[in-house]
């Protein structure tokens, strides 16, 4: 990964506490093409008020709406365009930020967490 480092890209390696990074970040990107389980990093970043651009896979996992709670990039070009749009359009940024915070409240409240845990346990049985 160090080969990706440049004047515009900082490769930190493992970071134990992301608080400092989240507080300096304006847009969170989730370019995941293969995944399983919960998109926890999206919830975590969104809880810090950072709106996100994600792939369709992640959007499907969290069941959030494109243009309301996040932006979905359907291919490399679209993904890059959405990142630029979210970074530069203040009104869109504020709209997606507010929508993602609402979804974090909904998805991560105690009752929803317990309900989803029971569902997951039932799937394993």
N, C-alpha and C positions, 0 to 999 in steps of 0.2 A: 503494500500500500504506500510505502514511502515514495515510490516513483510518481505518485499522483501529486505530491507536494509542489507548490509553485508560489509565486508572489500573491496569487489570488486564492490558493487552496492551502489550508493549514491541516496537516495530518498530525493529530495529537496522539494516536494510539489509544489505549484503554483509559477511560476517564471514570473515576470512582463516583464523583458527584457532578451531575450535569447542571446544577443550579446556576452557576456562573454563565454557562453557555446559553441556557434558556433565557436568562435575563438580558442577553445581548442579541438574541436572535429575533428576526422579523418574520421569517417564513420557515416552516418546517416541511421538509420534503421526505416522502416515503415512497421510493422507487422500487418497492418490492414486487418481484414477479412470481416468487414461489414462497409460500408461507403456510403455517398451520397454527391454529389457536387464535388467541386474542391479540389484537394490534395494540399492545400495551403502550408502546412508545408514542403512538398517536394520541392516546388518552392523556398520557403524561405531559407531552408538549402542549396539547390543547388546554390542559388545566393551568398552564402558565400563561395562557392567553395568546398562544402562537398559532395562527391559522396555518392550514396545511394544504399541500398539493400531494395527491396520492395516486397510485395506480388503481385500476378497476378492482383488482383482487382485494386490496385493503378496504376500499369503499364497500365491497360486498360483505366483508367480514364484520364491519361495524354497522352497516346498514344506515349510513349517513347519506344526505342528499347533496348531489353535485350542485354548486352554486348557492347553497344554503348553509351547509355546515363545513364544507371543504370544497376543493376543486379537484376534478379527476382529469389526469392526463392519459389519453387513450393510446398514445404512441410517443416515441422519443421527442418529436417536434412539438406535438401538442403539450406534452409534459413541460418542456422548456418554456413554451409560450405562456402556459398557465402560471409557472413560477414567476416569470417576468411581470405578468399582469397583476398577480397578487402583491408582488413587491412594490409596484409603482402606482397602483390605483388605491388611494386612501379609502374611498367609500367602500370598495369591494373588500379591502382588508378588514375594515371595521365590521362589515356585515358577516363575513366568514368567521371572524374572531368571535363575535357575539353568538353566532349559531353553533360554533364548536363548543363554547363554554356551556351552552344550554344542554348539548348532548352529553358532555362530561357529567353534568349534574344528574341527568337522566340515567345514563349507563352505569355510573359509578356510585350511585347511592346504595346504602346498606341493603335495602329490600331487594333491589334489582340484582345486586351481587349474590345474595343468598339464593334467590330464585334461579339464577343462571348456574350457580354451583350445583344445586339439586338436579337441574336438567343435565349437566355434564356427568354427574354420578349415574343418573339413569341410563345415559348412553353407554356407559362402561359396563353396566350389568349385563 
